[in-house]
Amino acid sequence: MKITLLTVGKTEDKYLVEGMEKYIKRLKHYINFKLVELPELKQTKNLSEDQQKAKEAELIFKHLNNTDHLILLDERGEEYSSVQFSGFLNKKMIASVQQLVFVIGGPYGFDVTLHQRANNKLSLSKMTFSHQMVRLFFIEQVYRALTILKGEPYHHE
Ligand SMILES: C[S@@+](CC[C@H](N)C(=O)[O-])C[C@H]1O[C@@H](n2cnc3c(N)ncnc32)[C@H](O)[C@@H]1O
């Protein structure tokens, strides 16, 4: 199974880039993981919030295959413990899902078309994080989940 993380906008802060690189490097020993950073449109065009979300959705859809299992990162989604999240990933592996695509929205969240297409919505907390910071938190949780599945000590350290 492959895992792709789509983000809206490049990661700007060096401390986040460094943290993400650290965990992506580790992750690659466990799974085929890809980070795709899509352009954030607001900087180039004068768009309303809804127009921006619709344009972002168009870009996101271009990166999706019909068989992809799409999971939106959304504070209103389902909350898991790290062990439960590892179980979720394991179930998808057993079900032979080819690719899980997780998406982190832009500053305004997701267009309705993405909510309709989503197979799941995952919340990391009821709190709202910046779309920049949530990347690092999520990538670390994927790494944590995979070490849990392997029975490695990281989760208990
Ligand atoms: C600043 S938030 C957008 C908040 C937006 N007002 C909304 O209602 O969705 C930007 C993105 O970060 C992600 N995000 C922020 N907090 C999150 C959380 N607690 N759990 C999961 N994803 C989160 C989501 O992907 C969201 O689209």
The ligand as an ORCA input file, in Angstrom:
! r2SCAN-3c Opt
* xyz 0 1
  C      -6.616     26.314      9.464
  S      -7.337     24.783      9.101
  C      -8.845     25.224      8.284
  C      -9.925     25.518      9.196
  C     -11.195     25.801      8.424
  N     -11.777     26.996      8.965
  C     -12.175     24.656      8.534
  O     -13.257     24.882      9.028
  O     -11.861     23.540      8.075
  C      -6.425     24.263      7.700
  C      -6.389     22.757      7.484
  O      -5.607     22.172      8.523
  C      -6.089     20.875      8.812
  N      -6.396     20.814     10.244
  C      -6.351     21.827     11.144
  N      -6.668     21.390     12.372
  C      -6.895     20.056     12.271
  C      -7.241     19.045     13.205
  N      -7.438     19.287     14.481
  N      -7.380     17.779     12.741
  C      -7.191     17.496     11.432
  N      -6.860     18.418     10.505
  C      -6.712     19.680     10.919
  C      -7.297     20.611      7.927
  O      -6.899     19.847      6.817
  C      -7.710     22.017      7.518
  O      -8.326     21.990      6.248
*
